Amino acid sequence: MRLDKFLKVSRIIKRRTVANEACDAERVSVNGRPAKASYDVKINDEITVTLGSRSLKVRVISVNEYAQKADAAQMYEVIE
């Protein structure tokens, strides 16, 4: 699954266009490297999202094409 879609489906970022813009601005990194929106997310990837002064680091647990709002948080675990 594409990185921008994963961020939207998992509800880390609410809209895919915002996720895409964050990737273009190098505010999203995967395993310590800046990642493009087209990056293919895999299980155990560590994603860091920096928006404003807030930073969120998560580890991917599952990659689902669709997720209910209640199930979205089970796609990742927060590291920091």
C-alpha positions in Angstrom: 0.0 0.0 0.0 1.2 3.5 -0.8 2.5 5.6 2.1 -0.1 8.4 1.6 -2.9 5.9 1.5 -1.7 4.1 4.7 -1.5 7.4 6.6 -5.1 8.2 5.6 -6.6 4.7 6.2 -4.9 4.4 9.6 -6.1 7.9 10.3 -2.7 9.2 11.3 -3.4 12.0 8.8 -7.1 12.7 8.1 -6.9 13.4 4.3 -4.8 11.8 1.6 -4.0 15.1 0.0 -2.6 16.4 3.3 -0.5 13.2 3.6 0.7 13.6 0.0 1.8 17.2 0.7 3.5 16.2 4.0 5.5 13.6 2.0 6.5 16.2 -0.6 7.6 18.6 2.1 9.8 15.8 3.6 7.8 15.8 6.9 7.3 12.0 6.7 10.2 9.6 7.0 10.3 5.8 7.0 13.0 3.9 8.8 14.9 7.2 9.3 14.8 8.3 5.6 12.5 10.9 4.0 9.9 9.0 2.0 7.8 9.8 -1.0 4.0 9.3 -1.1 4.5 6.4 -3.4 6.6 4.4 -1.0 5.3 0.8 -0.5 4.6 0.4 3.2 5.5 -2.9 4.8 4.9 -4.5 8.2 7.5 -3.4 10.8 8.3 -0.1 9.0 8.9 2.8 11.4 7.1 5.9 10.2 7.8 9.3 11.7 5.4 12.2 10.9 6.2 15.8 11.8 3.4 18.3 11.6 4.1 21.7 13.1 5.9 21.2 16.4 4.4 17.7 17.0 6.2 14.5 16.0 4.7 11.0 16.0 6.7 7.8 15.5 4.8 4.6 14.8 5.6 1.0 13.9 3.3 -0.6 11.2 1.6 -3.7 12.5 -0.8 -4.5 9.6 -1.5 -3.1 6.2 -5.2 -3.2 5.3 -6.8 -1.6 2.3 -9.8 -0.5 4.3 -10.3 0.0 8.0 -13.3 1.0 10.2 -12.7 4.0 12.4 -12.5 1.7 15.5 -10.0 -0.6 13.8 -7.7 2.0 12.4 -5.6 2.4 15.5 -4.8 -1.4 15.4 -2.8 -0.9 12.2 0.1 0.6 14.1 1.7 1.0 17.5 3.0 4.3 18.8 6.7 4.2 19.6 7.3 7.9 20.6 
